[in-house]
Amino acid sequence: MREDSTRADSRGQVARFLVVLAALLAIVGAVFYYLCLPRHVTTAVADAGRLDLTGFDFADELVALDGQWEFHYGELDTPEQLAATKVQVGGSANAEHIQVPGSWDKAGYPLYGCATYRLTILTSEPELAILIPEISDSARVWANGVEVFQAGQPGADAAGTVSSVRNAIVTARPDSDGRLELVVQAANYGWWASGLRYSFQAGRLGVLTDDTMGRRVVLAGFIGLVVAMFLYHTLFFMSRPRDRVYLLFALTCLAVAVRFSVETNGLASMFMPNGVDLWLTYAYLASVVGQAAGLTFFTHAVFACPVAGWRRRTVYAVLLAGPLLAVCVLPYGTVNTRVVFLALAPLALAFATAVRRRRVRSDPFNLLYLIPIAVMLCWFPIQKILLGDALFMPGVATSLFLVLSQCVMLSMSYANTRRREAALAERYRLYQRISHDLMTPITVVSTNIQVANLSDTVDHDRLDDSQAEIIRMKEMVERILGSGGEDRDVGPAGEIR
């Protein structure tokens, strides 16, 4: 009976695990589709600096202004200077073209320098809204000769450049011929990427605003959820200071909230008119490293495998502190996000240690945490190396998967702890009842033995009664203890259900 109960409980636990995993995957999949992937966006292909959108239906679609833009490296030209010195699009002998999006060093130009881009759009729309993405590390944008955007101040050298990175939505009206000319000045003397490495998007203002702001509203909701989990588990840790795992989870939530706010196309630039500066870059990289550190020590704490040995502690300290020191010591902007790969190495070691623990096999909900860890370890390098900047908000889905799985695992662990405490209390009460029920026959046996010892002759009747009482006590104890597990359904962990 007990084996059947244990087997049934195990099957129920696996079923609950599969249901929770399916629910989390559905949530994360929906978030990835809504926040990360370009929705309602058609990629147009510009040819030699010209993009014909006269037949494009902007009713509910956006268009990515990708393709070949006119490109003048080493020059910061205004629209007037382009009109005076350069023949119109595609006709100048010194006009070059470059693929957008993409950092200009990928096309063979020096990483640090300045350049001017130009794209001529033909459209029948009376007005277009344009999403100007983040341009490293300063930019000015004109639409039909009118300046519509500025972030920092592009210069011909580092001394004359003021760095600032942000994004914005602007509106522009084509001329009477349906022609809209975009001119972009960009300069970079410190960042790891240059120029137009993200796609410009164009469409009707309502469609573009709904798409962009809708993502950010949903993102703000998830940031609020993560902050709430941070506050709740911080207070919970204060009431149970011995359970450090709750503090580690709270700090991980804080790092994830900061990362969500600062990451590409996030919320921070909306509230910072001067754009992303040095300190915000530090905050982003610190949040990524902080998340990796929190996950590393959380894994060791949950799976009861402390960070033992000075060698491992030294490796962890170097790999976690190294990226932050590199950002602080090296020149501004020269350290890219790939440096945080170092911070993933301790997490990979902690993951490998946890997988070898028997606790993974004893509780399927431990897999609910290890699965997103494995996804993160694989996805982060793939995203940065292969996908680059193609995703709208790159790390949201994997981070959210991890946070939710951690929260569920902690909730299940806390519930199991409470059940074990209740089981121990119930067993204590059970043993109290057993001891009380045994007192009466023990008293009878003791009295019979005393009377038999005081008698001059052997009282066989009293001895027989005493033996019968002893046998009855043995049967009663076996019955109580034997049926206690079956009647109360004692699970494998000792909890009474």
C-alpha positions in Angstrom: 0.0 0.0 0.0 2.7 2.4 0.9 4.6 1.7 -2.3 1.4 2.3 -4.3 0.9 5.5 -2.5 4.4 6.6 -3.2 4.1 5.7 -6.8 0.9 7.6 -7.2 2.3 10.6 -5.5 5.3 10.5 -7.8 3.1 10.4 -10.9 1.0 13.3 -9.5 4.2 15.3 -9.0 5.3 14.6 -12.5 1.9 15.6 -13.9 2.0 18.9 -11.9 5.5 19.5 -13.2 4.5 19.0 -16.8 1.5 21.3 -16.4 3.5 24.1 -14.8 6.3 23.7 -17.4 3.8 23.9 -20.3 2.2 27.0 -18.7 5.6 28.7 -18.3 6.6 27.8 -21.9 3.3 29.3 -23.2 3.9 32.5 -21.2 7.5 32.8 -22.3 6.6 32.0 -25.9 3.9 34.7 -26.0 6.3 37.2 -24.4 9.1 36.3 -27.0 6.6 36.8 -29.9 5.2 40.0 -28.6 8.2 41.8 -27.2 11.2 40.4 -29.2 10.1 39.6 -32.7 9.4 42.3 -35.3 5.6 42.1 -35.7 3.6 43.8 -38.5 6.9 44.7 -40.1 7.7 44.2 -43.8 11.3 44.4 -44.8 11.8 46.6 -47.8 15.0 46.5 -49.8 16.6 49.8 -50.8 18.7 49.9 -53.9 21.5 52.4 -54.4 20.0 54.7 -51.8 16.5 54.7 -53.2 13.4 52.9 -51.7 10.1 52.9 -53.6 7.1 52.5 -51.3 4.4 54.0 -53.5 2.5 50.8 -53.6 2.9 49.8 -50.0 -0.2 49.6 -47.8 0.5 51.3 -44.5 -3.0 50.6 -43.1 -1.8 48.2 -40.5 1.8 47.4 -41.5 5.2 48.9 -40.9 8.2 48.8 -43.2 11.8 48.3 -42.2 14.0 50.7 -44.2 16.7 48.2 -44.9 19.0 47.8 -47.9 21.6 49.9 -49.6 21.9 53.5 -48.2 24.1 56.1 -49.8 27.2 56.3 -47.6 30.0 58.9 -47.2 32.6 57.8 -44.7 34.7 60.5 -43.0 32.2 63.3 -43.8 29.5 65.0 -41.8 27.4 66.5 -44.5 24.1 68.4 -44.0 21.3 68.1 -46.6 22.3 71.4 -48.1 25.9 70.3 -48.5 24.8 67.0 -50.1 22.5 68.9 -52.5 25.3 71.3 -53.5 28.2 68.9 -53.8 26.7 65.5 -54.6 24.6 64.6 -57.6 21.3 63.2 -56.6 21.0 59.6 -55.4 23.1 57.1 -57.3 24.6 59.5 -59.7 27.7 60.7 -58.0 31.1 59.3 -58.8 32.2 59.4 -55.2 29.0 58.0 -53.8 29.3 54.7 -52.1 26.6 52.5 -50.6 26.4 50.4 -47.5 24.1 47.7 -46.2 21.8 48.9 -43.4 21.4 47.7 -40.7 25.0 46.9 -39.8 28.0 48.5 -38.2 30.2 50.1 -40.8 33.3 48.3 -39.7 31.7 45.1 -41.0 31.9 46.7 -44.4 35.6 47.3 -44.1 35.7 50.9 -42.8 37.5 51.8 -39.6 35.4 51.4 -36.5 36.1 54.8 -35.1 35.2 57.8 -37.3 32.2 59.6 -38.7 30.0 59.2 -41.8 26.8 60.5 -43.5 24.0 58.3 -44.7 21.2 59.2 -47.1 18.1 57.4 -48.2 15.4 58.7 -50.6 11.9 57.3 -50.0 9.1 57.5 -52.6 5.7 57.2 -51.0 2.1 58.3 -51.6 1.5 58.7 -47.8 0.9 62.3 -46.7 2.8 61.8 -43.5 5.1 59.1 -42.2 6.2 58.3 -38.7 9.7 57.0 -38.4 11.3 55.0 -35.6 14.9 56.1 -35.2 16.8 53.4 -33.4 19.9 53.7 -31.2 22.9 55.0 -33.2 26.3 54.6 -31.8 27.5 56.9 -30.4 26.0 60.2 -31.6 23.7 61.2 -34.4 21.7 63.9 -36.2 18.8 63.1 -38.5 17.1 65.3 -41.2 13.9 64.6 -43.1 13.6 66.7 -46.3 16.0 69.2 -44.9 14.3 69.6 -41.5 16.3 68.3 -38.5 14.0 65.9 -36.6 16.4 64.1 -34.2 19.6 64.7 -32.4 21.5 62.5 -29.8 24.7 64.0 -28.6 26.8 65.9 -31.2 28.6 64.1 -34.0 32.1 65.4 -34.6 35.0 64.9 -37.0 37.2 63.7 -34.1 36.8 62.4 -30.6 37.3 65.9 -29.0 34.5 67.4 -31.0 32.0 64.5 -30.3 29.5 64.4 -27.5 28.3 60.8 -27.0 24.6 60.0 -26.5 22.6 56.9 -27.5 18.8 56.9 -27.6 15.8 56.1 -29.8 12.7 58.1 -30.8 9.7 58.3 -33.0 9.5 61.3 -35.3 7.1 62.4 -38.1 8.0 63.7 -41.5 6.0 64.9 -44.6 7.1 64.0 -48.1 7.1 66.8 -50.6 4.5 67.2 -53.3 6.2 64.6 -55.5 6.0 62.0 -52.7 9.7 62.2 -52.1 11.2 62.0 -48.6 14.9 62.2 -48.1 16.5 61.0 -44.9 20.0 62.2 -44.0 21.8 60.8 -41.0 25.1 62.0 -39.5 26.7 59.5 -37.2 30.0 59.5 -35.3 31.7 56.9 -33.1 34.9 57.2 -31.2 34.3 54.9 -28.3 31.7 52.2 -28.8 32.1 48.7 -30.1 29.8 49.3 -33.1 29.2 52.2 -35.4 26.5 53.7 -37.5 23.1 52.3 -38.3 23.3 48.9 -36.8 19.5 48.7 -36.1 16.6 49.0 -38.6 14.7 52.2 -39.2 11.0 51.6 -39.3 8.3 53.7 -41.0 4.6 53.7 -41.0 1.5 55.6 -39.9 1.9 57.2 -36.5 -0.9 55.3 -34.9 0.4 51.9 -36.0 4.0 52.6 -35.1 3.1 54.1 -31.8 0.8 51.3 -30.9 3.4 48.7 -31.8 6.3 50.4 -30.0 4.5 51.7 -26.9 2.5 48.5 -26.6 5.7 46.5 -26.2 7.0 48.9 -23.6 3.7 48.9 -21.7 3.9 45.1 -21.5 7.5 45.3 -20.6 6.7 47.8 -17.8 4.1 45.3 -16.5 6.7 42.5 -16.3 9.2 44.9 -14.7 6.6 45.7 -12.0 6.0 42.0 -11.5 9.8 41.3 -11.0 10.1 44.3 -8.6 7.1 43.0 -6.6 8.8 39.6 -6.4 12.0 41.3 -5.2 10.2 43.2 -2.5 8.2 40.1 -1.4 11.2 37.8 -1.1 13.2 40.5 0.6 10.6 40.8 3.3 10.3 37.0 3.4 14.0 36.7 4.0 13.8 39.2 6.8 11.3 37.0 8.6 13.4 33.8 7.9 17.0 35.1 7.9 18.5 31.6 7.9 17.0 30.9 4.4 19.5 32.9 2.3 18.1 31.4 -0.9 15.3 33.9 -0.7 17.7 36.8 -0.5 19.6 35.5 -3.5 16.4 35.3 -5.5 15.4 38.8 -4.4 18.8 40.2 -5.6 18.5 38.3 -8.9 15.0 39.8 -9.4 16.5 43.3 -8.8 19.2 42.7 -11.4 16.7 41.4 -13.9 14.5 44.5 -13.4 17.4 46.8 -14.1 18.4 44.8 -17.2 14.8 44.9 -18.5 14.7 48.7 -18.1 18.1 49.4 -19.8 18.4 46.8 -22.5 18.0 47.6 -26.1 14.7 49.4 -26.9 13.8 49.3 -23.3 12.2 52.0 -21.1 15.2 53.9 -19.9 15.7 56.0 -23.0 12.1 57.3 -22.8 12.9 59.1 -19.6 16.4 60.2 -20.4 16.4 63.1 -22.9 20.2 62.9 -23.1 20.2 59.2 -24.0 22.4 56.4 -22.7 25.6 57.6 -21.1 28.5 56.0 -19.3 26.7 55.3 -16.1 23.7 53.7 -17.8 26.1 51.4 -19.7 27.7 50.5 -16.4 24.3 49.8 -14.9 23.3 47.5 -17.8 26.5 45.4 -17.7 26.4 45.3 -13.9 22.8 44.0 -14.1 23.8 41.2 -16.5 26.8 40.2 -14.3 24.6 40.6 -11.2 22.0 38.3 -12.7 24.6 35.7 -13.5 26.1 35.9 -10.0 22.7 35.6 -8.3 21.9 32.6 -10.4 25.2 31.0 -9.7 25.0 31.2 -5.9 21.3 30.5 -5.9 22.0 27.2 -7.7 24.6 26.2 -5.2 22.3 27.1 -2.3 19.2 25.2 -3.7 21.1 22.1 -4.5 23.0 22.1 -1.2 26.4 22.2 -2.9 28.4 25.0 -1.3 31.2 26.8 -3.1 34.0 24.9 -1.5 37.7 25.2 -2.1 39.8 28.4 -2.6 40.4 27.5 -6.3 36.7 27.6 -7.2 36.1 30.7 -5.1 39.0 32.4 -6.8 37.7 31.4 -10.3 34.2 32.7 -9.4 35.6 36.0 -8.1 37.7 36.6 -11.2 35.0 35.6 -13.7 32.3 37.7 -12.0 34.4 40.7 -11.1 36.4 40.7 -14.4 33.7 42.2 -16.7 32.8 45.0 -14.2 36.5 45.9 -13.8 37.0 45.9 -17.5 34.1 48.3 -18.0 35.4 50.6 -15.2 39.1 50.5 -16.2 39.0 50.4 -20.1 38.0 53.5 -22.1 34.3 54.4 -22.4 32.3 52.1 -24.7 35.2 49.8 -25.7 33.9 46.8 -23.8 30.9 45.2 -25.5 28.3 43.0 -24.1 30.1 39.9 -25.1 32.4 40.4 -22.1 29.6 39.1 -19.9 30.2 35.7 -21.4 32.8 35.5 -18.7 30.1 35.8 -16.1 28.3 32.8 -17.6 31.2 30.5 -16.9 30.5 30.3 -13.1 26.9 29.7 -13.8 27.8 26.8 -16.2 30.0 25.3 -13.4 27.2 25.6 -10.9 24.8 24.0 -13.4 27.1 21.1 -14.0 27.5 20.6 -10.2 23.7 20.7 -9.7 23.1 18.2 -12.4 25.2 15.6 -10.6 23.2 15.9 -7.4 20.7 13.2 -6.6 18.2 15.9 -5.6 17.6 16.6 -9.3 16.2 13.1 -9.8 14.2 13.1 -6.5 12.1 16.2 -7.3 11.0 17.0 -10.9 10.5 20.7 -9.9 14.3 21.0 -9.7 14.3 20.5 -13.4 11.9 23.4 -13.7 14.9 25.6 -12.7 17.6 23.7 -14.5 15.8 23.8 -17.9 15.8 27.6 -18.2 19.4 27.7 -17.0 20.4 25.4 -19.8 18.3 27.6 -22.2 20.1 30.7 -21.0 23.5 29.3 -21.3 22.9 28.2 -24.9 20.7 31.1 -26.0 22.8 34.1 -24.9 25.8 33.3 -27.0 23.6 32.3 -30.0 21.7 35.6 -29.7 24.8 37.8 -29.5 26.9 36.0 -32.1 24.4 34.8 -34.7 21.4 37.1 -34.3 23.2 40.2 -33.3 20.8 43.1 -33.0 17.9 41.5 -34.9 15.7 41.1 -31.8 13.7 44.0 -30.5 14.3 43.3 -26.7 16.9 40.5 -26.8 17.1 39.0 -23.2 13.5 39.4 -22.0 12.2 36.0 -22.7 15.0 33.9 -21.2 15.3 36.1 -18.1 11.6 35.9 -17.5 11.6 32.2 -17.9 14.3 31.9 -15.3 12.6 34.3 -12.8 9.2 32.6 -13.1 10.8 29.1 -12.8 12.8 30.2 -9.7 9.6 31.6 -8.1 7.6 28.4 -8.7 10.4 26.2 -7.4 10.8 28.3 -4.3 7.0 28.2 -3.8 6.9 24.4 -4.1 9.9 24.1 -1.8 8.3 26.3 0.8 5.0 24.3 0.5 6.9 21.0 0.9 8.7 22.4 4.0 5.4 23.3 5.5 4.0 19.8 4.7 7.0 18.2 6.3 6.6 20.4 9.4 2.9 19.4 9.6 3.9 15.8 9.1 6.3 15.9 12.0 3.7 17.6 14.2 1.2 14.9 13.3 3.6 12.1 14.0 4.4 13.7 17.4 0.7 13.7 18.2 0.4 10.1 16.9 3.2 8.9 19.2 1.6 10.8 22.1 -1.6 8.8 21.5 0.3 5.6 21.2 2.1 6.1 24.4 -1.2 7.0 26.1 -3.0 4.0 24.7 -0.1 1.7 25.9 -0.2 2.9 29.5 -3.3 0.9 30.5 -2.1 -2.6 29.4 1.4 -1.8 30.7 -0.2 -1.0 34.1 -2.1 -4.3 34.0 1.0 -6.3 33.2 3.0 -4.6 35.8 0.3 -5.2 38.5 0.0 -8.9 37.6 3.7 -9.4 37.7 3.9 -7.7 41.1 1.1 -9.8 42.5 2.7 -13.0 41.1 6.0 -12.1 42.8 4.3 -11.6 46.2 2.4 -14.9 46.1 3.9 -18.0 47.7 2.6 -20.1 44.8 2.9 -19.5 41.0 -0.3 -17.9 39.8 -0.5 -19.3 36.3 -3.7 -17.5 35.5 -2.2 -14.1 36.2 0.9 -15.0 34.2 -1.3 -16.1 31.3 -3.2 -12.8 31.5 0.1 -10.9 31.5 1.3 -12.8 28.5 -2.0 -12.2 26.7 -1.7 -8.4 27.5 1.9 -8.3 26.1 0.8 -10.0 22.9 -2.2 -7.6 22.6 0.1 -4.6 23.1 2.4 -5.9 20.4 -0.4 -6.4 18.0 -1.8 -2.9 18.8 1.5 -1.2 18.2 2.0 -3.1 14.9 -1.6 -2.2 13.9 -1.2 1.5 14.8 2.2 2.0 13.2 1.4 -0.3 10.3 -1.9 1.4 9.4 -0.6 4.9 10.2 1.2 5.2 6.9 -1.6 3.7 4.9 -4.5 5.5 6.6 -2.7 8.9 6.6 -0.9 8.5 3.2 2.6 9.3 4.3 4.5 10.5 1.3 8.1 9.7 0.4 9.4 12.9 2.1 7.6 12.1 5.3 4.8 14.5 4.9 1.2 13.4 5.8 -1.2 14.4 3.2 
